[in-house]
Amino acid sequence: MNDAGLTPADTTARHIADVAHSAGIRLVASLPDGWITKLIETFDADERFRHVAVNREESAIGLCSGAYLSGIGTFALMGASGFMTCIYALTKINFTYQIPLLIGITNRGATGDGAKFHQSNGLYLKPVIDALHLKYVTITRQSELPRLAAAAAHARTYARPVVVSFGRTLLKGGDDAE
């Protein structure tokens, strides 16, 4: 823990929340994932945000898209495997109506992820994102966290979703080696 009693993961989660707030994000919809637990807890406890826990990733897409139409900056936060279930919702809602959306996912299946059952994400995640012509940003180092705000701004300019992937070591408060 550091001087303020915060773990490195707490500090990183707060930094991500600060960047999200500076980017105009006010509503965060999330579905639990072990890697982003601290981040979800941070958004939920932060009075600058309205956090909504959803039961399906597609619900996060719909909720955030509707909120955008009422002028609210949004962030859908989920695991990489959950993102893979959202393809229809993204193409039907966000592509059809050109609704920007910032989507934060875990970088599951990346080098160093020891969970064998998530390795398929490493094989298929990026090709699926590329097939949809979505912009994709990987953040693995503390110094790269400001890229989250740039991704949010680009989603608004691009009028489509932008995916931001967070590395595991980053979410624990360090920098990923990759």
C-alpha positions, 0 to 999 in steps of 0.5 A, a space after each residue: 500500500 502507498 502512503 494514502 492506504 491505497 493499493 497499486 490497483 486502487 491507484 490505477 482504478 482511480 486514475 482510470 476514473 479520473 481520465 474517464 471523467 475528464 473525457 465526459 463520461 458520467 454513466 458506466 455500465 458494467 458486467 463483472 469480470 475478475 480483472 476489472 473488479 477494482 475498477 468496477 468498485 471504483 466507478 460504483 463508489 465515485 459520486 462523479 459517475 452513475 454506475 449501473 451493474 447489468 446482467 448481460 453485456 448487450 444490456 450495457 450496449 443498449 443502456 449506454 447507447 440510449 444514454 448517449 442519445 440523451 446527451 450523457 457520456 457513457 462507458 461500457 465495461 466488461 470482460 473480453 469474452 462478454 464483448 464477443 457476445 455483443 456483436 449483434 447489439 453493436 451492429 444493430 444499434 451503434 452502427 445503424 444509428 451511428 451511436 458512439 460508445 466507449 467500450 472497456 474490455 479485459 485483454 484476456 488471452 494475451 501473452 501472460 494470461 495463464 487461463 487456458 479457457 481464455 486463450 480463444 479470446 487471444 485467437 479471435 478477439 482482434 480479428 472480430 474487432 478488425 472485421 467490424 472495422 472498430 477502432 481498438 486501443 490496447 492500454 498496458 502501461 500507466 503512461 498510456 492511460 490518457 489514451 482512454 480520453 482520446 478513444 472516447 473523443 474519437 468514438 464521438 468523431 467516428 460515430 461508432 464504438 471504440 474498444 479499449 483493452 486493459 492489460 492484467 498487470 496494468 489493472 493490478 497497478 503495474 505495467 504489462 511487459 508486452 
